[in-house]
Amino acid sequence: MTTVAFIDETTAGARSDAWHLEIFEERLSLGELLRRRVFQEVAEYNAKQPEVFTGLVRPTDAEVAINGFRMRERRRVDPEKQYELAVESFGRNGFVVLVDDRQIEELDAEIEIRQGTEITFLKLVPLVGG
């Protein structure tokens, strides 16, 4: 079993504190790592249902807030739907994924999981007027 660190960053320089997830496999596809990350953050949100969802992608009917996405009404978030939104966002370059500072460009790319592996999700901010 290996502990992997997940970090969110933006091109504006904001960086979240790392959170960790235990992985039992030595190799996983990026798509599977993304699925596990999304399912974990949705499970944590659904357990407490705070006002702000602090996940990778915005749930339907939520608005952007300083620390995440403000839910218009507290409700359970569907992990499958969040995963679909994350895959769509990755496909349209809403974020890039760096594994130990190396960009992974395909969801089916196999990633070697080692102790201390750091996975960064760099959220891209669209340019104004671009």
N, C-alpha and C positions, 0 to 999 in steps of 0.2 A: 504494500500500500504506500502511495506517495501523496504528499500534500502539494497542491498546485496553487499558486497565487494568481488571483485575477485582479487587474487594475484597470480602471477607466480613466482615460485622458481625453482632453479636447485640444484642438489645434490652437486654441486661445491660451493654453498653458495650464488649465485646471487639471488636477490629478487627485483621484480619490484614494483613500486608504485601501490597501490591499485586503481582500477577503480571501479565504482559503477553502478549498474543496478537496476532499480525499478521493483519489483515483486509484483503482485497483489494477488496471491494465497498464502494460508498458508502452503500448501504442494505441492511439485513438485518432479518428478522423477529426478534422476541424468541425465538421457538422455535428458530430456526437458531443464534442466538448461544448459547443455552442448550446446544444439541446440541454445538456446537464446544467450549464450555467443558468439558462433561462428558467428551467424547471425549479432549480434551487431558490432563485430570487422570488419566483411566484409563490412557492410554498411558504417562504418566510413572510411575504406580504399577506397571504391569505390567512395565516395563523393569527395575525394581529390586526389586520386591516387598518393601518394608520391612514391619515389623510393624504399623505404623499407616498407615491410608489417610486422607489429608487432603483429601477431596473435599467437594462440596456436600451430598450425601446419603449416608446410611449404606448400605453394601452389605449384602445378605442375609447372615445369620450373622456379623455383626460387632457389637461392643458399643461403647458410647460410651466414649471415653478423653479425657484432658485435651486433647490436640492433634489430635483427629480421631476415628477409629474403629479400634479394635483388632481385627484379623482373628483369628479363632479358629485358623485355620491359613493359612499363606501359600499363596495361589493366585492365579491370574489372575482379574481382574474383567472381566465382560462389559460393554462400553461401551453396548450397546443396552439392556440391563437397567437400567444406571445412569441412562440418559436417561429411560426409562419411569418410574423412581422419582422423578426430578427433576420431570417433568411432573406426576405425581400429587401430589407435595409442593406444587408451585406452585398446583395446582388447589384444594387444601384449606388454602391460606394458611400453609403451613409456612415460607415465606419470601416476601418481596416483592422486586421488582427496581426499583432506581432508576438511571436513566441521567442522569448529570449533575444529580443531585438531583431529578429528575422521575420519579414513579412510573409504571411501565408495567404495565397491568393485564391485557392480553390477549397470548397467545402469538403471535397473528398480527399484532400491531402492528408497523409498520415503524419502524425506528430509523435515524436518520441517523448515519453513522459519520464522525467528524472526528478529526483528530490531537488527542490529549489527552482523548478521550471516556473517562469513568470510569463503570464499571458496578458498582454495589454490590448485593450479595445480602444482604439483611437477614433473618437467621434469626429467626423469632418463637419465643419461649419460652412454652410454655403456662403459664397461671396455675394455681397450686396451689388446688384447691378450686373452681375457676371452671368 
